């Protein structure tokens, strides 16, 4: 789910702050989940500042394709993903 939207001047694309609201991955341990984890998505095809209008807070998105993923931060606990996404529910 989208929690924040901005045009990223450094990457020249729309950047979304998202939170995982559904996780159906089998991690081999029922106590492991990424539910409610937050990360950044850089929408590599949305390269115009007006493209921010495609997204709204609480939109549900799916990933159509994923590119470069980066882990960063003081403890390597932040995730950034380059991707093409689609809004599936507003």
N, C-alpha and C positions, 0 to 999 in steps of 0.2 A: 504494500500500500504506500502511496506517495505521501510523504510528510512535509516535504519542502521542495521548492522549485526556484532555480535561478539560472541566468545565463552566465556561464563560466568564461570570463575574459581570457584566462590563461590557456584553456583548452579550446576556446572558440566553439563551444557547443552548450546545449542545455544540460544542466546537472540536476539530478533528482536525489533527495534524501529519501530513502525507502526503509520500510520495516517489513520483515517476513511475517505474514499473517497465516500462512498455511505451509506446513512442512510434512510431506508424505514420504520422505526418504527413510529407508531402513538402514540405520547405522549399526545394526547388530546388537544394540543395547537399548531397551525401551526407555531408559532414563536419559538418553542423549537426544537433543533436538536443537535446531537453530531458530525455533519459533521466537518471534519478537526481537531477533537480532537486527541491528540497524547497519546500513552501509550506503555508500554513494554510487550512483549510476550516472555515467557520462554518456549521453545519448548522441552517439557519433554521427548520426544522420541529421540531427536537428542543429544546424549550424548557423541559423539566423536568430537574432534576438527575439523576433516575433514568434518563433517556435515555442516559446514558453507558454503561449496561449493554448497549446494542445493538451496541457496537463493541468490538473487541479488537485488540491489537497484532498486526500481520501480516495483518489482514483486507484483502482486495482489494475495492475499491469502484469504482463507476461513477457518473458524474454523470447524474441524471435531469433536472435543470434548474439553470441558473447565473444568479445575480443580479449584484449589485454586485461588481466586482473592484477591488482597491486595491493600488497599489505604494507601498511605504514603506521606511524605513530610511535610514541615513546616505548610502548610494550609490544609493538607489532600486532596490535589488536584491532586496527581499523582496516576496512576493506574498501577498495575502489574498483569499479568494474566499467569497462567500455562495452557498450551493448546497443543493440537495436531493440526497442521495446514497443509494445502495443497496449493501449488502454483497452481493457476488456469490460470495465464497469465503472461508471461515474458515480 
